[in-house]
Amino acid sequence: MDGPALKDSSAAERRSIWTNYAVLLYTVIAFAALLFVANAIISTFNIRWDLTPQKQFSLSDFDKRVLGGLTHPVKVMAFVRTEDPAYLELADLLFQAAAFTPQLTYQVIDVNKAPGMAREYGVSSYGEVIVESQGRRRDFDNARSDELIPAILQISAAANKHIYFTIGHGERDLFNSDRQLG
């Protein structure tokens, strides 16, 4: 009696092991498919999370207000050397800004690969950024959020603002750097 019962028990045990392997394989395949679909959704809709304490890899509220208030197209051209590590930070900043508003487009140009374009725009150094909108242009070096956003604000403003200084009525001298007189 021990012989057939032992055979049934070992056969059931083998089936149980194969069933466990099949369930494990199915779970791994389902989990991989879930990760693939989640990654496709996240990359399609540009969903990002900045988990740094100071949110240093996100646009600030001021940046979002400026970019959200754009009424005319703004084009940003960054003339860089792609081997430079600062290029990645600039490319990420421009990507975030362009993803936030359709009014902003950008182009990152490697000066070594397109020297003619650099000459056309009068670019003389690596890292120079040109912001253009409605015939206005603003150039600056070493693009960061604290320089890019004010440049966008400056060229997208409705009108140029003028500042006037008066002299001859006891005002301090504008061009004097002395603390008491200037």
C-alpha positions, 0 to 999 in steps of 0.5 A: 500500500505504501508504493502507490500512495508514495507515488501519488504523494510525490506526483502531487508534490511535483505538480505543486512545485510546478504550479508554484513556478508557474505562479511565480513566472506569471507574477514576474511577467505581470509586474514587468508589464505593469512597470512597462505601462507605467513608464510609458504613461509617465514618459508620455505625459512628462510626469516628474517628481522632485524629492529634494528638500529645496525642490532644486530640480523643479520650476519655482512658483515665480518661474511658473507664473512668468511662463504661464503668462506668456502671450507670444512665442518665445524662442531660446537658443543655447550655444553650448559644448555638449561635453560640458557638464553644465549643458545637462543642467541647462538642457533640463531647465529648458526642457522643463520650461518648454514642457510647462508652456507651449509658447516656449521653444528651445534649441540647444546648439553645439558650437563645435558642430555648428560654428556657422550658426554661432557666427550668424547669431554673433555668439562668441563663447560657450554657454551663451544663450539667446532669448528672442520674442517679437523682434526683441533679443536678450543675450547672456552667458551661463544660463540658470533659472535666475537668469533665464526667467528674467530674460524671458520676462524682459523680452516678453513684456508689453513695452520697454520701461524707461527710468529717468534720473534728475540732477541738480536738486541735491540728489546724490551723483548716479555715477559716484561709487562713494557711499556718502556721495553716490 
